[in-house]
């Protein structure tokens, strides 16, 4: 595995795994993505809202970053679902 990897390199490496290893990686990736999307990012929204209330100043940049990450995850999931159901 090279020091600087590209998505194609990782896909090539994943194709060398047997089915059980690949399934374990997919399951772990799904769990991480689900927890990030359903628990961690909403917790960041609540934390940023609380900080904004305490400081009496809206934290625009952190909110924008969290919104961007949340939207990116959901847009990528939508494209993956469309590809699956073609």
N, CA, C and O atoms as a Maestro MAE file, in Angstrom:
{
 s_m_m2io_version
 :::
 2.0.0
}

f_m_ct {
 s_m_title
 :::
 protein
 m_atom[344] {
  # First column is atom index #
  i_m_mmod_type
  r_m_x_coord
  r_m_y_coord
  r_m_z_coord
  i_m_residue_number
  s_m_chain_name
  s_m_pdb_residue_name
  s_m_pdb_atom_name
  i_m_atomic_number
  :::
  1 25 0.849 -1.172 0.000 1 A "UNK " " N  " 7
  2 3 0.000 0.000 0.000 1 A "UNK " " CA " 6
  3 2 0.895 1.235 0.000 1 A "UNK " " C  " 6
  4 15 1.746 1.374 0.878 1 A "UNK " " O  " 8
  5 25 0.721 2.133 -0.966 2 A "UNK " " N  " 7
  6 3 1.546 3.335 -1.020 2 A "UNK " " CA " 6
  7 2 1.212 4.296 0.127 2 A "UNK " " C  " 6
  8 15 0.164 4.191 0.765 2 A "UNK " " O  " 8
  9 25 2.131 5.230 0.368 3 A "UNK " " N  " 7
  10 3 1.928 6.209 1.440 3 A "UNK " " CA " 6
  11 2 0.732 7.096 1.126 3 A "UNK " " C  " 6
  12 15 -0.132 7.301 1.978 3 A "UNK " " O  " 8
  13 25 0.680 7.621 -0.091 4 A "UNK " " N  " 7
  14 3 -0.450 8.448 -0.518 4 A "UNK " " CA " 6
  15 2 -1.383 7.558 -1.328 4 A "UNK " " C  " 6
  16 15 -1.032 7.096 -2.414 4 A "UNK " " O  " 8
  17 25 -2.576 7.322 -0.788 5 A "UNK " " N  " 7
  18 3 -3.514 6.437 -1.481 5 A "UNK " " CA " 6
  19 2 -4.630 7.235 -2.134 5 A "UNK " " C  " 6
  20 15 -5.004 8.317 -1.681 5 A "UNK " " O  " 8
  21 25 -5.136 6.678 -3.185 6 A "UNK " " N  " 7
  22 3 -6.268 7.242 -3.905 6 A "UNK " " CA " 6
  23 2 -7.427 6.260 -3.797 6 A "UNK " " C  " 6
  24 15 -7.207 5.091 -3.479 6 A "UNK " " O  " 8
  25 25 -8.656 6.702 -4.053 7 A "UNK " " N  " 7
  26 3 -9.798 5.781 -3.947 7 A "UNK " " CA " 6
  27 2 -9.645 4.526 -4.808 7 A "UNK " " C  " 6
  28 15 -10.074 3.441 -4.414 7 A "UNK " " O  " 8
  29 25 -9.038 4.678 -5.974 8 A "UNK " " N  " 7
  30 3 -8.859 3.509 -6.846 8 A "UNK " " CA " 6
  31 2 -7.939 2.473 -6.192 8 A "UNK " " C  " 6
  32 15 -8.157 1.270 -6.329 8 A "UNK " " O  " 8
  33 25 -6.906 2.949 -5.477 9 A "UNK " " N  " 7
  34 3 -5.996 2.031 -4.789 9 A "UNK " " CA " 6
  35 2 -6.721 1.261 -3.695 9 A "UNK " " C  " 6
  36 15 -6.513 0.059 -3.527 9 A "UNK " " O  " 8
  37 25 -7.562 1.953 -2.960 10 A "UNK " " N  " 7
  38 3 -8.305 1.297 -1.886 10 A "UNK " " CA " 6
  39 2 -9.295 0.291 -2.465 10 A "UNK " " C  " 6
  40 15 -9.453 -0.800 -1.919 10 A "UNK " " O  " 8
  41 25 -9.965 0.642 -3.564 11 A "UNK " " N  " 7
  42 3 -10.894 -0.304 -4.194 11 A "UNK " " CA " 6
  43 2 -10.164 -1.546 -4.700 11 A "UNK " " C  " 6
  44 15 -10.671 -2.661 -4.576 11 A "UNK " " O  " 8
  45 25 -8.983 -1.353 -5.265 12 A "UNK " " N  " 7
  46 3 -8.191 -2.491 -5.722 12 A "UNK " " CA " 6
  47 2 -7.812 -3.383 -4.552 12 A "UNK " " C  " 6
  48 15 -7.873 -4.609 -4.653 12 A "UNK " " O  " 8
  49 25 -7.421 -2.767 -3.438 13 A "UNK " " N  " 7
  50 3 -7.080 -3.535 -2.244 13 A "UNK " " CA " 6
  51 2 -8.305 -4.271 -1.706 13 A "UNK " " C  " 6
  52 15 -8.203 -5.426 -1.293 13 A "UNK " " O  " 8
  53 25 -9.465 -3.605 -1.709 14 A "UNK " " N  " 7
  54 3 -10.681 -4.246 -1.209 14 A "UNK " " CA " 6
  55 2 -11.069 -5.461 -2.056 14 A "UNK " " C  " 6
  56 15 -11.627 -6.426 -1.534 14 A "UNK " " O  " 8
  57 25 -10.778 -5.418 -3.349 15 A "UNK " " N  " 7
  58 3 -11.118 -6.543 -4.222 15 A "UNK " " CA " 6
  59 2 -10.260 -7.771 -3.934 15 A "UNK " " C  " 6
  60 15 -10.629 -8.884 -4.311 15 A "UNK " " O  " 8
  61 25 -9.113 -7.582 -3.267 16 A "UNK " " N  " 7
  62 3 -8.261 -8.720 -2.932 16 A "UNK " " CA " 6
  63 2 -8.723 -9.424 -1.658 16 A "UNK " " C  " 6
  64 15 -8.291 -10.544 -1.383 16 A "UNK " " O  " 8
  65 25 -9.591 -8.784 -0.878 17 A "UNK " " N  " 7
  66 3 -10.087 -9.396 0.356 17 A "UNK " " CA " 6
  67 2 -11.080 -10.501 0.025 17 A "UNK " " C  " 6
  68 15 -11.727 -10.482 -1.022 17 A "UNK " " O  " 8
  69 25 -11.188 -11.468 0.936 18 A "UNK " " N  " 7
  70 3 -12.222 -12.476 0.744 18 A "UNK " " CA " 6
  71 2 -13.570 -11.892 1.193 18 A "UNK " " C  " 6
  72 15 -13.635 -10.784 1.725 18 A "UNK " " O  " 8
  73 25 -14.620 -12.649 0.971 19 A "UNK " " N  " 7
  74 3 -15.978 -12.130 1.193 19 A "UNK " " CA " 6
  75 2 -16.223 -11.747 2.652 19 A "UNK " " C  " 6
  76 15 -16.877 -10.737 2.912 19 A "UNK " " O  " 8
  77 25 -15.723 -12.515 3.598 20 A "UNK " " N  " 7
  78 3 -15.959 -12.224 5.017 20 A "UNK " " CA " 6
  79 2 -15.265 -10.931 5.439 20 A "UNK " " C  " 6
  80 15 -15.844 -10.123 6.166 20 A "UNK " " O  " 8
  81 25 -14.021 -10.733 4.984 21 A "UNK " " N  " 7
  82 3 -13.309 -9.491 5.309 21 A "UNK " " CA " 6
  83 2 -14.025 -8.286 4.708 21 A "UNK " " C  " 6
  84 15 -14.193 -7.257 5.362 21 A "UNK " " O  " 8
  85 25 -14.437 -8.428 3.469 22 A "UNK " " N  " 7
  86 3 -15.129 -7.338 2.785 22 A "UNK " " CA " 6
  87 2 -16.442 -7.002 3.494 22 A "UNK " " C  " 6
  88 15 -16.770 -5.831 3.683 22 A "UNK " " O  " 8
  89 25 -17.183 -8.025 3.880 23 A "UNK " " N  " 7
  90 3 -18.447 -7.812 4.590 23 A "UNK " " CA " 6
  91 2 -18.211 -7.123 5.933 23 A "UNK " " C  " 6
  92 15 -18.986 -6.250 6.325 23 A "UNK " " O  " 8
  93 25 -17.148 -7.508 6.640 24 A "UNK " " N  " 7
  94 3 -16.827 -6.869 7.922 24 A "UNK " " CA " 6
  95 2 -16.479 -5.397 7.726 24 A "UNK " " C  " 6
  96 15 -16.888 -4.554 8.524 24 A "UNK " " O  " 8
  97 25 -15.726 -5.082 6.669 25 A "UNK " " N  " 7
  98 3 -15.384 -3.684 6.376 25 A "UNK " " CA " 6
  99 2 -16.633 -2.879 6.025 25 A "UNK " " C  " 6
  100 15 -16.801 -1.753 6.494 25 A "UNK " " O  " 8
  101 25 -17.500 -3.448 5.207 26 A "UNK " " N  " 7
  102 3 -18.725 -2.748 4.826 26 A "UNK " " CA " 6
  103 2 -19.610 -2.494 6.043 26 A "UNK " " C  " 6
  104 15 -20.175 -1.411 6.196 26 A "UNK " " O  " 8
  105 25 -19.726 -3.502 6.904 27 A "UNK " " N  " 7
  106 3 -20.555 -3.360 8.094 27 A "UNK " " CA " 6
  107 2 -19.993 -2.285 9.029 27 A "UNK " " C  " 6
  108 15 -20.740 -1.463 9.560 27 A "UNK " " O  " 8
  109 25 -18.676 -2.300 9.225 28 A "UNK " " N  " 7
  110 3 -18.045 -1.301 10.084 28 A "UNK " " CA " 6
  111 2 -18.199 0.101 9.494 28 A "UNK " " C  " 6
  112 15 -18.466 1.056 10.224 28 A "UNK " " O  " 8
  113 25 -18.035 0.226 8.194 29 A "UNK " " N  " 7
  114 3 -18.200 1.527 7.538 29 A "UNK " " CA " 6
  115 2 -19.628 2.029 7.685 29 A "UNK " " C  " 6
  116 15 -19.850 3.214 7.933 29 A "UNK " " O  " 8
  117 25 -20.593 1.135 7.535 30 A "UNK " " N  " 7
  118 3 -21.993 1.529 7.695 30 A "UNK " " CA " 6
  119 2 -22.271 1.993 9.117 30 A "UNK " " C  " 6
  120 15 -22.947 3.001 9.319 30 A "UNK " " O  " 8
  121 25 -21.754 1.263 10.107 31 A "UNK " " N  " 7
  122 3 -21.978 1.647 11.502 31 A "UNK " " CA " 6
  123 2 -21.378 3.015 11.806 31 A "UNK " " C  " 6
  124 15 -22.007 3.837 12.472 31 A "UNK " " O  " 8
  125 25 -20.165 3.260 11.321 32 A "UNK " " N  " 7
  126 3 -19.514 4.550 11.549 32 A "UNK " " CA " 6
  127 2 -20.317 5.663 10.896 32 A "UNK " " C  " 6
  128 15 -20.570 6.695 11.518 32 A "UNK " " O  " 8
  129 25 -20.714 5.465 9.662 33 A "UNK " " N  " 7
  130 3 -21.481 6.482 8.936 33 A "UNK " " CA " 6
  131 2 -22.834 6.731 9.592 33 A "UNK " " C  " 6
  132 15 -23.273 7.876 9.697 33 A "UNK " " O  " 8
  133 25 -23.492 5.669 10.030 34 A "UNK " " N  " 7
  134 3 -24.791 5.813 10.683 34 A "UNK " " CA " 6
  135 2 -24.668 6.581 11.992 34 A "UNK " " C  " 6
  136 15 -25.459 7.486 12.261 34 A "UNK " " O  " 8
  137 25 -23.678 6.222 12.809 35 A "UNK " " N  " 7
  138 3 -23.488 6.916 14.083 35 A "UNK " " CA " 6
  139 2 -23.122 8.376 13.872 35 A "UNK " " C  " 6
  140 15 -23.587 9.248 14.605 35 A "UNK " " O  " 8
  141 25 -22.299 8.641 12.885 36 A "UNK " " N  " 7
  142 3 -21.924 10.020 12.587 36 A "UNK " " CA " 6
  143 2 -23.143 10.823 12.158 36 A "UNK " " C  " 6
  144 15 -23.349 11.944 12.622 36 A "UNK " " O  " 8
  145 25 -23.943 10.253 11.281 37 A "UNK " " N  " 7
  146 3 -25.100 10.954 10.726 37 A "UNK " " CA " 6
  147 2 -26.242 11.091 11.734 37 A "UNK " " C  " 6
  148 15 -26.934 12.110 11.739 37 A "UNK " " O  " 8
  149 25 -26.451 10.096 12.578 38 A "UNK " " N  " 7
  150 3 -27.618 10.088 13.457 38 A "UNK " " CA " 6
  151 2 -27.348 10.566 14.882 38 A "UNK " " C  " 6
  152 15 -28.274 11.014 15.558 38 A "UNK " " O  " 8
  153 25 -26.105 10.483 15.355 39 A "UNK " " N  " 7
  154 3 -25.826 10.818 16.749 39 A "UNK " " CA " 6
  155 2 -24.794 11.931 16.913 39 A "UNK " " C  " 6
  156 15 -25.038 12.902 17.628 39 A "UNK " " O  " 8
  157 25 -23.659 11.798 16.265 40 A "UNK " " N  " 7
  158 3 -22.547 12.719 16.503 40 A "UNK " " CA " 6
  159 2 -22.826 14.101 15.926 40 A "UNK " " C  " 6
  160 15 -22.670 15.100 16.628 40 A "UNK " " O  " 8
  161 25 -23.234 14.178 14.666 41 A "UNK " " N  " 7
  162 3 -23.504 15.489 14.069 41 A "UNK " " CA " 6
  163 2 -24.678 16.207 14.739 41 A "UNK " " C  " 6
  164 15 -24.575 17.411 14.973 41 A "UNK " " O  " 8
  165 25 -25.786 15.534 15.060 42 A "UNK " " N  " 7
  166 3 -26.828 16.233 15.827 42 A "UNK " " CA " 6
  167 2 -26.341 16.703 17.201 42 A "UNK " " C  " 6
  168 15 -26.771 17.751 17.682 42 A "UNK " " O  " 8
  169 25 -25.454 15.939 17.830 43 A "UNK " " N  " 7
  170 3 -24.878 16.383 19.108 43 A "UNK " " CA " 6
  171 2 -24.052 17.646 18.909 43 A "UNK " " C  " 6
  172 15 -24.049 18.527 19.769 43 A "UNK " " O  " 8
  173 25 -23.350 17.742 17.781 44 A "UNK " " N  " 7
  174 3 -22.606 18.965 17.481 44 A "UNK " " CA " 6
  175 2 -23.550 20.151 17.291 44 A "UNK " " C  " 6
  176 15 -23.244 21.262 17.725 44 A "UNK " " O  " 8
  177 25 -24.697 19.922 16.645 45 A "UNK " " N  " 7
  178 3 -25.675 21.003 16.497 45 A "UNK " " CA " 6
  179 2 -26.122 21.512 17.872 45 A "UNK " " C  " 6
  180 15 -26.181 22.719 18.107 45 A "UNK " " O  " 8
  181 25 -26.431 20.592 18.763 46 A "UNK " " N  " 7
  182 3 -26.867 20.974 20.109 46 A "UNK " " CA " 6
  183 2 -25.749 21.695 20.850 46 A "UNK " " C  " 6
  184 15 -25.990 22.703 21.514 46 A "UNK " " O  " 8
  185 25 -24.530 21.183 20.738 47 A "UNK " " N  " 7
  186 3 -23.384 21.819 21.387 47 A "UNK " " CA " 6
  187 2 -23.160 23.231 20.853 47 A "UNK " " C  " 6
  188 15 -22.941 24.161 21.629 47 A "UNK " " O  " 8
  189 25 -23.213 23.391 19.546 48 A "UNK " " N  " 7
  190 3 -23.022 24.720 18.957 48 A "UNK " " CA " 6
  191 2 -24.156 25.666 19.341 48 A "UNK " " C  " 6
  192 15 -23.922 26.853 19.568 48 A "UNK " " O  " 8
  193 25 -25.370 25.153 19.413 49 A "UNK " " N  " 7
  194 3 -26.498 25.980 19.847 49 A "UNK " " CA " 6
  195 2 -26.300 26.435 21.291 49 A "UNK " " C  " 6
  196 15 -26.557 27.593 21.619 49 A "UNK " " O  " 8
  197 25 -25.843 25.525 22.152 50 A "UNK " " N  " 7
  198 3 -25.583 25.864 23.551 50 A "UNK " " CA " 6
  199 2 -24.473 26.897 23.670 50 A "UNK " " C  " 6
  200 15 -24.593 27.855 24.434 50 A "UNK " " O  " 8
  201 25 -23.401 26.708 22.924 51 A "UNK " " N  " 7
  202 3 -22.300 27.676 22.940 51 A "UNK " " CA " 6
  203 2 -22.786 29.037 22.450 51 A "UNK " " C  " 6
  204 15 -22.421 30.072 23.009 51 A "UNK " " O  " 8
  205 25 -23.607 29.032 21.410 52 A "UNK " " N  " 7
  206 3 -24.147 30.294 20.895 52 A "UNK " " CA " 6
  207 2 -25.006 31.000 21.944 52 A "UNK " " C  " 6
  208 15 -24.960 32.223 22.073 52 A "UNK " " O  " 8
  209 25 -25.788 30.219 22.689 53 A "UNK " " N  " 7
  210 3 -26.605 30.823 23.744 53 A "UNK " " CA " 6
  211 2 -25.744 31.383 24.871 53 A "UNK " " C  " 6
  212 15 -26.003 32.477 25.373 53 A "UNK " " O  " 8
  213 25 -24.721 30.632 25.264 54 A "UNK " " N  " 7
  214 3 -23.857 31.086 26.360 54 A "UNK " " CA " 6
  215 2 -23.061 32.330 25.984 54 A "UNK " " C  " 6
  216 15 -22.910 33.244 26.794 54 A "UNK " " O  " 8
  217 25 -22.560 32.364 24.766 55 A "UNK " " N  " 7
  218 3 -21.755 33.503 24.325 55 A "UNK " " CA " 6
  219 2 -22.608 34.643 23.774 55 A "UNK " " C  " 6
  220 15 -22.111 35.745 23.541 55 A "UNK " " O  " 8
  221 25 -23.892 34.368 23.571 56 A "UNK " " N  " 7
  222 3 -24.821 35.337 22.960 56 A "UNK " " CA " 6
  223 2 -24.306 35.833 21.617 56 A "UNK " " C  " 6
  224 15 -24.405 37.011 21.272 56 A "UNK " " O  " 8
  225 25 -23.757 34.889 20.884 57 A "UNK " " N  " 7
  226 3 -23.216 35.188 19.556 57 A "UNK " " CA " 6
  227 2 -23.345 33.926 18.712 57 A "UNK " " C  " 6
  228 15 -22.914 32.851 19.129 57 A "UNK " " O  " 8
  229 25 -23.925 34.051 17.547 58 A "UNK " " N  " 7
  230 3 -24.125 32.891 16.677 58 A "UNK " " CA " 6
  231 2 -22.779 32.470 16.091 58 A "UNK " " C  " 6
  232 15 -22.023 33.294 15.576 58 A "UNK " " O  " 8
  233 25 -22.499 31.185 16.181 59 A "UNK " " N  " 7
  234 3 -21.241 30.631 15.685 59 A "UNK " " CA " 6
  235 2 -21.443 30.172 14.240 59 A "UNK " " C  " 6
  236 15 -21.732 29.003 13.987 59 A "UNK " " O  " 8
  237 25 -21.290 31.089 13.311 60 A "UNK " " N  " 7
  238 3 -21.611 30.807 11.906 60 A "UNK " " CA " 6
  239 2 -20.673 29.785 11.269 60 A "UNK " " C  " 6
  240 15 -21.136 28.844 10.626 60 A "UNK " " O  " 8
  241 25 -19.371 29.955 11.436 61 A "UNK " " N  " 7
  242 3 -18.422 29.062 10.767 61 A "UNK " " CA " 6
  243 2 -18.548 27.618 11.250 61 A "UNK " " C  " 6
  244 15 -18.641 26.716 10.417 61 A "UNK " " O  " 8
  245 25 -18.555 27.358 12.568 62 A "UNK " " N  " 7
  246 3 -18.724 25.950 12.985 62 A "UNK " " CA " 6
  247 2 -20.046 25.346 12.527 62 A "UNK " " C  " 6
  248 15 -20.094 24.177 12.143 62 A "UNK " " O  " 8
  249 25 -21.116 26.134 12.564 63 A "UNK " " N  " 7
  250 3 -22.411 25.617 12.100 63 A "UNK " " CA " 6
  251 2 -22.347 25.304 10.609 63 A "UNK " " C  " 6
  252 15 -22.863 24.279 10.164 63 A "UNK " " O  " 8
  253 25 -21.717 26.182 9.842 64 A "UNK " " N  " 7
  254 3 -21.587 25.953 8.398 64 A "UNK " " CA " 6
  255 2 -20.769 24.700 8.110 64 A "UNK " " C  " 6
  256 15 -21.091 23.950 7.189 64 A "UNK " " O  " 8
  257 25 -19.719 24.468 8.884 65 A "UNK " " N  " 7
  258 3 -18.888 23.275 8.686 65 A "UNK " " CA " 6
  259 2 -19.689 22.009 8.980 65 A "UNK " " C  " 6
  260 15 -19.641 21.053 8.206 65 A "UNK " " O  " 8
  261 25 -20.420 21.996 10.087 66 A "UNK " " N  " 7
  262 3 -21.217 20.817 10.443 66 A "UNK " " CA " 6
  263 2 -22.322 20.584 9.413 66 A "UNK " " C  " 6
  264 15 -22.586 19.442 9.035 66 A "UNK " " O  " 8
  265 25 -22.964 21.649 8.960 67 A "UNK " " N  " 7
  266 3 -24.009 21.513 7.932 67 A "UNK " " CA " 6
  267 2 -23.415 20.954 6.646 67 A "UNK " " C  " 6
  268 15 -24.013 20.081 6.016 67 A "UNK " " O  " 8
  269 25 -22.240 21.449 6.248 68 A "UNK " " N  " 7
  270 3 -21.587 20.952 5.035 68 A "UNK " " CA " 6
  271 2 -21.283 19.459 5.152 68 A "UNK " " C  " 6
  272 15 -21.551 18.698 4.222 68 A "UNK " " O  " 8
  273 25 -20.729 19.038 6.281 69 A "UNK " " N  " 7
  274 3 -20.410 17.615 6.480 69 A "UNK " " CA " 6
  275 2 -21.691 16.781 6.440 69 A "UNK " " C  " 6
  276 15 -21.728 15.726 5.807 69 A "UNK " " O  " 8
  277 25 -22.731 17.251 7.112 70 A "UNK " " N  " 7
  278 3 -23.997 16.522 7.146 70 A "UNK " " CA " 6
  279 2 -24.607 16.405 5.750 70 A "UNK " " C  " 6
  280 15 -25.056 15.330 5.354 70 A "UNK " " O  " 8
  281 25 -24.622 17.504 5.009 71 A "UNK " " N  " 7
  282 3 -25.155 17.471 3.643 71 A "UNK " " CA " 6
  283 2 -24.321 16.573 2.736 71 A "UNK " " C  " 6
  284 15 -24.872 15.833 1.920 71 A "UNK " " O  " 8
  285 25 -23.007 16.631 2.870 72 A "UNK " " N  " 7
  286 3 -22.135 15.799 2.042 72 A "UNK " " CA " 6
  287 2 -22.427 14.320 2.275 72 A "UNK " " C  " 6
  288 15 -22.550 13.553 1.319 72 A "UNK " " O  " 8
  289 25 -22.537 13.919 3.529 73 A "UNK " " N  " 7
  290 3 -22.826 12.514 3.843 73 A "UNK " " CA " 6
  291 2 -24.155 12.096 3.223 73 A "UNK " " C  " 6
  292 15 -24.250 11.019 2.635 73 A "UNK " " O  " 8
  293 25 -25.175 12.930 3.347 74 A "UNK " " N  " 7
  294 3 -26.497 12.569 2.822 74 A "UNK " " CA " 6
  295 2 -26.541 12.567 1.302 74 A "UNK " " C  " 6
  296 15 -27.208 11.715 0.714 74 A "UNK " " O  " 8
  297 25 -25.854 13.489 0.653 75 A "UNK " " N  " 7
  298 3 -25.824 13.506 -0.816 75 A "UNK " " CA " 6
  299 2 -25.092 12.279 -1.347 75 A "UNK " " C  " 6
  300 15 -25.527 11.681 -2.331 75 A "UNK " " O  " 8
  301 25 -23.994 11.900 -0.717 76 A "UNK " " N  " 7
  302 3 -23.263 10.704 -1.143 76 A "UNK " " CA " 6
  303 2 -24.130 9.464 -0.940 76 A "UNK " " C  " 6
  304 15 -24.125 8.562 -1.778 76 A "UNK " " O  " 8
  305 25 -24.871 9.411 0.159 77 A "UNK " " N  " 7
  306 3 -25.765 8.272 0.384 77 A "UNK " " CA " 6
  307 2 -26.862 8.205 -0.666 77 A "UNK " " C  " 6
  308 15 -27.215 7.116 -1.118 77 A "UNK " " O  " 8
  309 25 -27.406 9.349 -1.063 78 A "UNK " " N  " 7
  310 3 -28.446 9.361 -2.091 78 A "UNK " " CA " 6
  311 2 -27.895 8.837 -3.413 78 A "UNK " " C  " 6
  312 15 -28.555 8.045 -4.085 78 A "UNK " " O  " 8
  313 25 -26.700 9.266 -3.791 79 A "UNK " " N  " 7
  314 3 -26.123 8.782 -5.049 79 A "UNK " " CA " 6
  315 2 -25.826 7.286 -4.974 79 A "UNK " " C  " 6
  316 15 -25.963 6.578 -5.972 79 A "UNK " " O  " 8
  317 25 -25.420 6.798 -3.798 80 A "UNK " " N  " 7
  318 3 -25.169 5.372 -3.638 80 A "UNK " " CA " 6
  319 2 -26.474 4.588 -3.773 80 A "UNK " " C  " 6
  320 15 -26.496 3.531 -4.404 80 A "UNK " " O  " 8
  321 25 -27.549 5.089 -3.194 81 A "UNK " " N  " 7
  322 3 -28.842 4.412 -3.273 81 A "UNK " " CA " 6
  323 2 -29.351 4.402 -4.714 81 A "UNK " " C  " 6
  324 15 -29.883 3.391 -5.172 81 A "UNK " " O  " 8
  325 25 -29.194 5.509 -5.428 82 A "UNK " " N  " 7
  326 3 -29.611 5.552 -6.836 82 A "UNK " " CA " 6
  327 2 -28.828 4.537 -7.664 82 A "UNK " " C  " 6
  328 15 -29.396 3.871 -8.530 82 A "UNK " " O  " 8
  329 25 -27.521 4.417 -7.400 83 A "UNK " " N  " 7
  330 3 -26.701 3.458 -8.134 83 A "UNK " " CA " 6
  331 2 -27.145 2.028 -7.827 83 A "UNK " " C  " 6
  332 15 -27.154 1.176 -8.716 83 A "UNK " " O  " 8
  333 25 -27.511 1.764 -6.578 84 A "UNK " " N  " 7
  334 3 -27.934 0.426 -6.177 84 A "UNK " " CA " 6
  335 2 -29.242 0.029 -6.852 84 A "UNK " " C  " 6
  336 15 -29.388 -1.117 -7.276 84 A "UNK " " O  " 8
  337 25 -30.190 0.948 -6.960 85 A "UNK " " N  " 7
  338 3 -31.507 0.617 -7.487 85 A "UNK " " CA " 6
  339 2 -31.630 0.793 -8.991 85 A "UNK " " C  " 6
  340 15 -32.741 0.713 -9.515 85 A "UNK " " O  " 8
  341 25 -30.536 1.031 -9.711 86 A "UNK " " N  " 7
  342 3 -30.595 1.119 -11.176 86 A "UNK " " CA " 6
  343 2 -30.849 -0.230 -11.786 86 A "UNK " " C  " 6
  344 15 -30.930 -0.350 -13.008 86 A "UNK " " O  " 8
  :::
 }
 m_bond[343] {
  # First column is bond index #
  i_m_from
  i_m_to
  i_m_order
  :::
  1 1 2 1
  2 2 3 1
  3 3 4 2
  4 3 5 1
  5 5 6 1
  6 6 7 1
  7 7 8 2
  8 7 9 1
  9 9 10 1
  10 10 11 1
  11 11 12 2
  12 11 13 1
  13 13 14 1
  14 14 15 1
  15 15 16 2
  16 15 17 1
  17 17 18 1
  18 18 19 1
  19 19 20 2
  20 19 21 1
  21 21 22 1
  22 22 23 1
  23 23 24 2
  24 23 25 1
  25 25 26 1
  26 26 27 1
  27 27 28 2
  28 27 29 1
  29 29 30 1
  30 30 31 1
  31 31 32 2
  32 31 33 1
  33 33 34 1
  34 34 35 1
  35 35 36 2
  36 35 37 1
  37 37 38 1
  38 38 39 1
  39 39 40 2
  40 39 41 1
  41 41 42 1
  42 42 43 1
  43 43 44 2
  44 43 45 1
  45 45 46 1
  46 46 47 1
  47 47 48 2
  48 47 49 1
  49 49 50 1
  50 50 51 1
  51 51 52 2
  52 51 53 1
  53 53 54 1
  54 54 55 1
  55 55 56 2
  56 55 57 1
  57 57 58 1
  58 58 59 1
  59 59 60 2
  60 59 61 1
  61 61 62 1
  62 62 63 1
  63 63 64 2
  64 63 65 1
  65 65 66 1
  66 66 67 1
  67 67 68 2
  68 67 69 1
  69 69 70 1
  70 70 71 1
  71 71 72 2
  72 71 73 1
  73 73 74 1
  74 74 75 1
  75 75 76 2
  76 75 77 1
  77 77 78 1
  78 78 79 1
  79 79 80 2
  80 79 81 1
  81 81 82 1
  82 82 83 1
  83 83 84 2
  84 83 85 1
  85 85 86 1
  86 86 87 1
  87 87 88 2
  88 87 89 1
  89 89 90 1
  90 90 91 1
  91 91 92 2
  92 91 93 1
  93 93 94 1
  94 94 95 1
  95 95 96 2
  96 95 97 1
  97 97 98 1
  98 98 99 1
  99 99 100 2
  100 99 101 1
  101 101 102 1
  102 102 103 1
  103 103 104 2
  104 103 105 1
  105 105 106 1
  106 106 107 1
  107 107 108 2
  108 107 109 1
  109 109 110 1
  110 110 111 1
  111 111 112 2
  112 111 113 1
  113 113 114 1
  114 114 115 1
  115 115 116 2
  116 115 117 1
  117 117 118 1
  118 118 119 1
  119 119 120 2
  120 119 121 1
  121 121 122 1
  122 122 123 1
  123 123 124 2
  124 123 125 1
  125 125 126 1
  126 126 127 1
  127 127 128 2
  128 127 129 1
  129 129 130 1
  130 130 131 1
  131 131 132 2
  132 131 133 1
  133 133 134 1
  134 134 135 1
  135 135 136 2
  136 135 137 1
  137 137 138 1
  138 138 139 1
  139 139 140 2
  140 139 141 1
  141 141 142 1
  142 142 143 1
  143 143 144 2
  144 143 145 1
  145 145 146 1
  146 146 147 1
  147 147 148 2
  148 147 149 1
  149 149 150 1
  150 150 151 1
  151 151 152 2
  152 151 153 1
  153 153 154 1
  154 154 155 1
  155 155 156 2
  156 155 157 1
  157 157 158 1
  158 158 159 1
  159 159 160 2
  160 159 161 1
  161 161 162 1
  162 162 163 1
  163 163 164 2
  164 163 165 1
  165 165 166 1
  166 166 167 1
  167 167 168 2
  168 167 169 1
  169 169 170 1
  170 170 171 1
  171 171 172 2
  172 171 173 1
  173 173 174 1
  174 174 175 1
  175 175 176 2
  176 175 177 1
  177 177 178 1
  178 178 179 1
  179 179 180 2
  180 179 181 1
  181 181 182 1
  182 182 183 1
  183 183 184 2
  184 183 185 1
  185 185 186 1
  186 186 187 1
  187 187 188 2
  188 187 189 1
  189 189 190 1
  190 190 191 1
  191 191 192 2
  192 191 193 1
  193 193 194 1
  194 194 195 1
  195 195 196 2
  196 195 197 1
  197 197 198 1
  198 198 199 1
  199 199 200 2
  200 199 201 1
  201 201 202 1
  202 202 203 1
  203 203 204 2
  204 203 205 1
  205 205 206 1
  206 206 207 1
  207 207 208 2
  208 207 209 1
  209 209 210 1
  210 210 211 1
  211 211 212 2
  212 211 213 1
  213 213 214 1
  214 214 215 1
  215 215 216 2
  216 215 217 1
  217 217 218 1
  218 218 219 1
  219 219 220 2
  220 219 221 1
  221 221 222 1
  222 222 223 1
  223 223 224 2
  224 223 225 1
  225 225 226 1
  226 226 227 1
  227 227 228 2
  228 227 229 1
  229 229 230 1
  230 230 231 1
  231 231 232 2
  232 231 233 1
  233 233 234 1
  234 234 235 1
  235 235 236 2
  236 235 237 1
  237 237 238 1
  238 238 239 1
  239 239 240 2
  240 239 241 1
  241 241 242 1
  242 242 243 1
  243 243 244 2
  244 243 245 1
  245 245 246 1
  246 246 247 1
  247 247 248 2
  248 247 249 1
  249 249 250 1
  250 250 251 1
  251 251 252 2
  252 251 253 1
  253 253 254 1
  254 254 255 1
  255 255 256 2
  256 255 257 1
  257 257 258 1
  258 258 259 1
  259 259 260 2
  260 259 261 1
  261 261 262 1
  262 262 263 1
  263 263 264 2
  264 263 265 1
  265 265 266 1
  266 266 267 1
  267 267 268 2
  268 267 269 1
  269 269 270 1
  270 270 271 1
  271 271 272 2
  272 271 273 1
  273 273 274 1
  274 274 275 1
  275 275 276 2
  276 275 277 1
  277 277 278 1
  278 278 279 1
  279 279 280 2
  280 279 281 1
  281 281 282 1
  282 282 283 1
  283 283 284 2
  284 283 285 1
  285 285 286 1
  286 286 287 1
  287 287 288 2
  288 287 289 1
  289 289 290 1
  290 290 291 1
  291 291 292 2
  292 291 293 1
  293 293 294 1
  294 294 295 1
  295 295 296 2
  296 295 297 1
  297 297 298 1
  298 298 299 1
  299 299 300 2
  300 299 301 1
  301 301 302 1
  302 302 303 1
  303 303 304 2
  304 303 305 1
  305 305 306 1
  306 306 307 1
  307 307 308 2
  308 307 309 1
  309 309 310 1
  310 310 311 1
  311 311 312 2
  312 311 313 1
  313 313 314 1
  314 314 315 1
  315 315 316 2
  316 315 317 1
  317 317 318 1
  318 318 319 1
  319 319 320 2
  320 319 321 1
  321 321 322 1
  322 322 323 1
  323 323 324 2
  324 323 325 1
  325 325 326 1
  326 326 327 1
  327 327 328 2
  328 327 329 1
  329 329 330 1
  330 330 331 1
  331 331 332 2
  332 331 333 1
  333 333 334 1
  334 334 335 1
  335 335 336 2
  336 335 337 1
  337 337 338 1
  338 338 339 1
  339 339 340 2
  340 339 341 1
  341 341 342 1
  342 342 343 1
  343 343 344 2
  :::
 }
}
